Amino acid sequence: MVELSCGHTQHLRHQPPWQSRAWVMDPVQRLEKIGQPFACGWCAQGSVSDNLGD
């Protein structure tokens, strides 16, 4: 689970239904992803979340 800069959260699983993220199973590759941009699917859909605050 990551918290994105927009305030939304995102589960990053190794076998999600529509995406392949094999890197989540490799500790070295996971470390390389820390701090890298990750597009928020909720924002792309225009969704609002309760965890965004005011």
mmCIF file of the C-alpha atoms, coordinates in Angstrom:
data_MODEL
# 
_entry.id   MODEL 
# 
loop_
_atom_site.group_PDB 
_atom_site.id 
_atom_site.type_symbol 
_atom_site.label_atom_id 
_atom_site.label_alt_id 
_atom_site.label_comp_id 
_atom_site.label_asym_id 
_atom_site.label_entity_id 
_atom_site.label_seq_id 
_atom_site.pdbx_PDB_ins_code 
_atom_site.Cartn_x 
_atom_site.Cartn_y 
_atom_site.Cartn_z 
_atom_site.occupancy 
_atom_site.B_iso_or_equiv 
_atom_site.pdbx_formal_charge 
_atom_site.auth_seq_id 
_atom_site.auth_comp_id 
_atom_site.auth_asym_id 
_atom_site.auth_atom_id 
_atom_site.pdbx_PDB_model_num 
ATOM 1  C CA . MET A 1 1  ? 0.000   0.000   0.000   1.00 0.00 ? 1  MET A CA 1 
ATOM 2  C CA . VAL A 1 2  ? 1.345   3.417   -0.899  1.00 0.00 ? 2  VAL A CA 1 
ATOM 3  C CA . GLU A 1 3  ? 0.062   6.880   -0.111  1.00 0.00 ? 3  GLU A CA 1 
ATOM 4  C CA . LEU A 1 4  ? 0.289   9.079   -3.191  1.00 0.00 ? 4  LEU A CA 1 
ATOM 5  C CA . SER A 1 5  ? 1.098   12.803  -3.139  1.00 0.00 ? 5  SER A CA 1 
ATOM 6  C CA . CYS A 1 6  ? -2.539  13.545  -4.065  1.00 0.00 ? 6  CYS A CA 1 
ATOM 7  C CA . GLY A 1 7  ? -3.632  11.928  -0.787  1.00 0.00 ? 7  GLY A CA 1 
ATOM 8  C CA . HIS A 1 8  ? -5.158  8.804   -2.326  1.00 0.00 ? 8  HIS A CA 1 
ATOM 9  C CA . THR A 1 9  ? -3.863  5.349   -1.432  1.00 0.00 ? 9  THR A CA 1 
ATOM 10 C CA . GLN A 1 10 ? -3.021  2.570   -3.867  1.00 0.00 ? 10 GLN A CA 1 
ATOM 11 C CA . HIS A 1 11 ? -2.578  -1.166  -3.379  1.00 0.00 ? 11 HIS A CA 1 
ATOM 12 C CA . LEU A 1 12 ? 0.375   -2.508  -5.376  1.00 0.00 ? 12 LEU A CA 1 
ATOM 13 C CA . ARG A 1 13 ? -0.038  -6.247  -5.715  1.00 0.00 ? 13 ARG A CA 1 
ATOM 14 C CA . HIS A 1 14 ? 2.022   -8.721  -7.651  1.00 0.00 ? 14 HIS A CA 1 
ATOM 15 C CA . GLN A 1 15 ? -1.083  -10.191 -9.327  1.00 0.00 ? 15 GLN A CA 1 
ATOM 16 C CA . PRO A 1 16 ? -3.611  -7.372  -9.757  1.00 0.00 ? 16 PRO A CA 1 
ATOM 17 C CA . PRO A 1 17 ? -6.518  -8.021  -12.121 1.00 0.00 ? 17 PRO A CA 1 
ATOM 18 C CA . TRP A 1 18 ? -5.436  -5.690  -14.969 1.00 0.00 ? 18 TRP A CA 1 
ATOM 19 C CA . GLN A 1 19 ? -1.737  -4.977  -14.490 1.00 0.00 ? 19 GLN A CA 1 
ATOM 20 C CA . SER A 1 20 ? 1.438   -6.945  -14.056 1.00 0.00 ? 20 SER A CA 1 
ATOM 21 C CA . ARG A 1 21 ? 3.808   -5.587  -11.420 1.00 0.00 ? 21 ARG A CA 1 
ATOM 22 C CA . ALA A 1 22 ? 6.389   -8.315  -11.033 1.00 0.00 ? 22 ALA A CA 1 
ATOM 23 C CA . TRP A 1 23 ? 8.752   -5.805  -9.379  1.00 0.00 ? 23 TRP A CA 1 
ATOM 24 C CA . VAL A 1 24 ? 6.767   -5.943  -6.118  1.00 0.00 ? 24 VAL A CA 1 
ATOM 25 C CA . MET A 1 25 ? 8.150   -9.441  -5.504  1.00 0.00 ? 25 MET A CA 1 
ATOM 26 C CA . ASP A 1 26 ? 11.809  -8.322  -5.784  1.00 0.00 ? 26 ASP A CA 1 
ATOM 27 C CA . PRO A 1 27 ? 13.205  -6.295  -2.834  1.00 0.00 ? 27 PRO A CA 1 
ATOM 28 C CA . VAL A 1 28 ? 15.846  -4.569  -4.992  1.00 0.00 ? 28 VAL A CA 1 
ATOM 29 C CA . GLN A 1 29 ? 13.315  -3.530  -7.618  1.00 0.00 ? 29 GLN A CA 1 
ATOM 30 C CA . ARG A 1 30 ? 10.913  -2.315  -4.904  1.00 0.00 ? 30 ARG A CA 1 
ATOM 31 C CA . LEU A 1 31 ? 13.634  -0.056  -3.482  1.00 0.00 ? 31 LEU A CA 1 
ATOM 32 C CA . GLU A 1 32 ? 14.242  1.376   -6.957  1.00 0.00 ? 32 GLU A CA 1 
ATOM 33 C CA . LYS A 1 33 ? 10.571  2.413   -7.160  1.00 0.00 ? 33 LYS A CA 1 
ATOM 34 C CA . ILE A 1 34 ? 10.581  4.433   -3.919  1.00 0.00 ? 34 ILE A CA 1 
ATOM 35 C CA . GLY A 1 35 ? 10.202  8.110   -4.747  1.00 0.00 ? 35 GLY A CA 1 
ATOM 36 C CA . GLN A 1 36 ? 9.342   7.451   -8.406  1.00 0.00 ? 36 GLN A CA 1 
ATOM 37 C CA . PRO A 1 37 ? 6.189   9.018   -9.917  1.00 0.00 ? 37 PRO A CA 1 
ATOM 38 C CA . PHE A 1 38 ? 3.121   6.774   -9.923  1.00 0.00 ? 38 PHE A CA 1 
ATOM 39 C CA . ALA A 1 39 ? -0.049  7.840   -11.708 1.00 0.00 ? 39 ALA A CA 1 
ATOM 40 C CA . CYS A 1 40 ? -3.145  7.897   -9.509  1.00 0.00 ? 40 CYS A CA 1 
ATOM 41 C CA . GLY A 1 41 ? -6.004  5.968   -11.079 1.00 0.00 ? 41 GLY A CA 1 
ATOM 42 C CA . TRP A 1 42 ? -8.527  7.654   -8.774  1.00 0.00 ? 42 TRP A CA 1 
ATOM 43 C CA . CYS A 1 43 ? -7.477  11.150  -9.875  1.00 0.00 ? 43 CYS A CA 1 
ATOM 44 C CA . ALA A 1 44 ? -7.521  10.039  -13.523 1.00 0.00 ? 44 ALA A CA 1 
ATOM 45 C CA . GLN A 1 45 ? -11.190 9.093   -13.015 1.00 0.00 ? 45 GLN A CA 1 
ATOM 46 C CA . GLY A 1 46 ? -11.974 12.358  -11.220 1.00 0.00 ? 46 GLY A CA 1 
ATOM 47 C CA . SER A 1 47 ? -12.784 10.493  -7.999  1.00 0.00 ? 47 SER A CA 1 
ATOM 48 C CA . VAL A 1 48 ? -12.790 12.168  -4.602  1.00 0.00 ? 48 VAL A CA 1 
ATOM 49 C CA . SER A 1 49 ? -11.699 10.277  -1.507  1.00 0.00 ? 49 SER A CA 1 
ATOM 50 C CA . ASP A 1 50 ? -12.511 10.807  2.171   1.00 0.00 ? 50 ASP A CA 1 
ATOM 51 C CA . ASN A 1 51 ? -8.818  10.599  3.041   1.00 0.00 ? 51 ASN A CA 1 
ATOM 52 C CA . LEU A 1 52 ? -7.951  13.830  1.200   1.00 0.00 ? 52 LEU A CA 1 
ATOM 53 C CA . GLY A 1 53 ? -8.955  16.191  4.003   1.00 0.00 ? 53 GLY A CA 1 
ATOM 54 C CA . ASP A 1 54 ? -10.011 19.788  3.380   1.00 0.00 ? 54 ASP A CA 1 
# 
